C-alpha cells in the first residue's frame, strides 16, 4: 500500500501534459508537502518504470535537467525535445512557457 503523499505525487506526475514540465518542489507542493522535493526525486527513481510515469517532465527549479550527462541527461532531453520543449544555449527550459499550471490548484492541495 502506497502512502498518501506518494499516491498524490504519482497523480501529479501522471497529470503533467505533453510539452510541459514541473519542478520537483512544485510536484511536492501540489501533492501536499512543500518540503518534499527530495522525496519526489526518490519516488521518481524507484517507481517511474513500475508506474509508467512521464518522469522526464520533472526538472529542477531552475529549468534544468538534474541527471548528469551519461547518466540519463541525454534521454531526458531527447524525450522533452520530442514533445516540443525547447532548451536555451545554457541548457535550460523556459519555465515561463513550459511550466505546467494545473487548472485548479485547490483541487491538488486538498
C-alpha positions as CSV (number, residue, x, y, z in Angstrom):
1,X,0.0,0.0,0.0
2,X,1.4,3.4,-1.0
3,X,1.5,6.3,1.4
4,X,-0.9,9.2,0.7
5,X,1.8,11.6,-0.3
6,X,3.3,9.0,-2.7
7,X,-0.1,8.4,-4.3
8,X,-0.6,12.2,-4.8
9,X,2.9,12.5,-6.3
10,X,2.1,9.8,-8.8
11,X,-1.2,11.5,-9.6
12,X,0.5,14.9,-10.1
13,X,3.3,13.4,-12.3
14,X,0.8,11.5,-14.5
15,X,-1.2,14.7,-15.0
16,X,1.7,16.8,-16.4
17,X,0.7,17.2,-20.1
18,X,2.9,16.7,-23.1
19,X,5.2,19.6,-23.7
20,X,5.0,20.9,-20.1
21,X,7.3,20.4,-17.1
22,X,7.1,20.7,-13.3
23,X,9.9,21.1,-10.8
24,X,10.5,18.6,-8.0
25,X,9.4,21.2,-5.5
26,X,6.2,22.1,-7.4
27,X,5.3,18.4,-7.6
28,X,5.8,18.1,-3.9
29,X,3.7,21.2,-3.2
30,X,0.9,20.0,-5.4
31,X,1.0,16.7,-3.5
32,X,0.7,18.5,-0.2
33,X,4.3,18.7,1.1
34,X,6.1,22.0,0.5
35,X,9.4,20.4,1.7
36,X,9.1,17.1,-0.2
37,X,11.2,17.8,-3.3
38,X,13.8,15.1,-2.4
39,X,11.1,12.6,-1.7
40,X,9.7,13.3,-5.1
41,X,13.1,12.5,-6.6
42,X,13.2,9.2,-4.7
43,X,9.7,8.3,-5.8
44,X,10.6,9.0,-9.4
45,X,13.8,7.0,-9.1
46,X,12.1,3.9,-7.6
47,X,8.6,4.0,-9.2
48,X,8.8,5.5,-12.7
49,X,9.1,2.2,-14.6
50,X,6.6,0.3,-12.5
51,X,4.0,3.0,-12.8
52,X,4.9,4.2,-16.3
53,X,5.4,7.8,-15.2
54,X,6.4,10.5,-17.6
55,X,9.5,11.1,-15.3
56,X,11.3,13.2,-17.8
57,X,8.7,16.0,-17.4
58,X,10.2,16.8,-13.9
59,X,13.1,19.1,-13.8
60,X,14.8,21.3,-11.2
61,X,13.6,24.7,-10.1
62,X,16.0,26.4,-12.5
63,X,14.5,24.6,-15.5
64,X,17.5,22.3,-15.8
65,X,17.7,18.6,-16.1
66,X,19.2,17.2,-12.8
67,X,20.6,14.0,-14.3
68,X,24.2,14.2,-15.3
69,X,25.5,13.7,-18.8
70,X,26.0,10.0,-19.5
71,X,23.5,9.0,-16.7
72,X,20.2,9.9,-18.2
73,X,20.6,13.6,-19.2
74,X,20.6,12.9,-23.0
75,X,17.5,10.6,-22.8
76,X,15.5,13.1,-20.7
77,X,16.4,16.0,-23.0
78,X,15.6,14.0,-26.1
79,X,12.2,13.0,-24.7
80,X,11.4,16.6,-23.8
81,X,12.5,17.9,-27.1
82,X,10.3,15.3,-28.9
83,X,7.4,16.9,-27.1
84,X,8.4,20.4,-28.3
85,X,10.2,21.6,-25.2
86,X,13.0,23.9,-26.2
87,X,16.3,24.4,-24.4
88,X,18.3,27.6,-24.4
89,X,22.0,27.8,-25.1
90,X,22.6,27.4,-21.4
91,X,20.7,24.1,-21.5
92,X,17.7,25.5,-19.5
93,X,13.9,25.3,-20.2
94,X,12.0,28.5,-20.3
95,X,9.7,27.9,-17.3
96,X,7.6,30.9,-18.3
97,X,6.3,29.0,-21.3
98,X,6.8,25.3,-20.3
99,X,5.9,25.2,-16.6
100,X,2.5,23.4,-16.2
101,X,-0.1,25.3,-14.3
102,X,-2.8,23.0,-13.0
103,X,-6.3,24.3,-13.8
104,X,-7.4,24.3,-10.1
105,X,-4.6,24.4,-7.5
106,X,-7.0,23.9,-4.6
107,X,-8.1,20.6,-6.1
108,X,-4.5,19.4,-5.8
109,X,-3.6,20.6,-2.4
110,X,-6.7,19.3,-0.7
